[in-house]
Amino acid sequence: MTGFARVEGAESDFSWVWELKSVNARSLDIKLRLPAGMECMETKLKGLLANKLSRGNIFGSLTLNKTIKGQDVTINTPVLEKLINAGKEISATHSIPSPNVDGLLSIRGIIEIREVESEEQRKAIENVSLRELKKAINQLVKRRADEGEHLYSSVVNHLNCIERFIKNACEITSTQRELLQERLMKKIQSLNFENPELSEERLAQEVTILVVKADVQEELDRLSAHIKGARVLLREGSPLGRKLDFLCQEFNREANTICSKSSNLDLTRVGLDLKASIEQMREQVQNIE
């Protein structure tokens, strides 16, 4: 979602610069800085951006430099007269000089100078602003797409890595029953029972209970299903950042369960590696629209 675009140009009596900046965000937030007098166009300009972008903090600024063809000067006569009268009263009361005209005219609001802009020029500026913003948006989308290509490869690599960890975990759990049975027998012997009266049937029952408690096959199956789902999303190519973020949360939930159930050091190590890879993938996913 990160990108920058700049478009500039000039017509006969004005020039412009459009700049767009985009950073990562969970939703779409657009802020525009426009020249005075163009505030009425803000909604339309934001609409153009929203049609092309679905996530990110977007900041846009338009700078205009116009050739002034004329100026309209207005004097706020009622306020000026009040100031003159007030000055005379103060001068008479306190025996001080009356304020001069230059001083009064320098007060903000007494003189208003406005650029004279023809309807034709105003329309031309509006049309150019819309046209050039579209160019800037296309440029920004291209920059974000370039970043997306890099992120796509990164996410695919993380999925492949997670898949390898799942395969390792499956290999470890395939010998789970034998390991638990051996561990149970060692524990019984450690209690100094010389002739433990433990039938093979009872031993099998106890081992089965331990296997059920430590079984993580369901979690591994769900992880494999989530990987397939993530790859389907990547092939679709539509905005998928939020969907991938949700899948990362599901990945992490299953990895936490595997670690909590594990009574095998090797499986615990795989679970921790799995969590680390998922977190790295989630950091990348935050940048995807």
Buried (B, 14 or more C-beta within 10 A) or exposed (E): BEBBBEBEEEEEBBBBBBBBBBBBEEEBEBEBEBBEEBEEBBEEBBEBBEEEBBBBBBBBBBEBEBEEEEEEEEEBEEEBEEBBEEBEEEEEEEEEEBBEEEEBEEEEEBBEEEBEBEEEBEEBBBEBBEEBBBEBBEBBBEBBEEBBEEBBEBBBBBBEBBBBBBEBBBEBBEEBBEBBBEBBBEEBEEEEEEEEEEEEEEBEEBBEEBBEEBBBEEBBEBBBEBBEBBBEBBEEEEEBBBBBBEBBEBBBBBBBBBBEBBEBEBBBBBBBBBBEBBBBBBEBBBBBB
